[in-house]
Amino acid sequence: MQIEVKESCPNDFLNWDEFAQQPPPDPYDAYGWFHITVGEVGQEAGNDFQVCVATPTAFGRLKALGTIPGILVDWFDAATVRQAIETKVASTKTNTWHQAVDQLRTYMLWEYEGMAGN
């Protein structure tokens, strides 16, 4: 089973265009949270996830605060972050959707996280 990003958006911006127009002061020391809808290739439906993307420099700060980024990038800009998210999700290869969710949950927060039965 192959999965893909169906939709994605930076949490702190209206869309990717706005994010691209407002780069961080230091793209080597930045992080952000992103809303991702992931589903099976060829299907319309998906589940929502949150993922933190960070540079190695920002990783140290986040770790000290108790947050571990799910995806690391060398350079923090819209194109690099978006590509990193899509590549990481597409690299997930499983036999079932439940297995895919289990793998995604190792570096993302799932919309049903903590609900009974999970």
Secondary structure, DSSP 8 states (H G I E B T S, - for coil): -BEEEEEEEETTSSSHHHHHHS--S-TTS-EEEEEEEEEETT-S--EEEEEEEE-HHHHHHHHHTT---SEE-SS-SHHHHHHHHHHHHHT-B-SSHHHHHHHHTTTSEETTTT-TT-
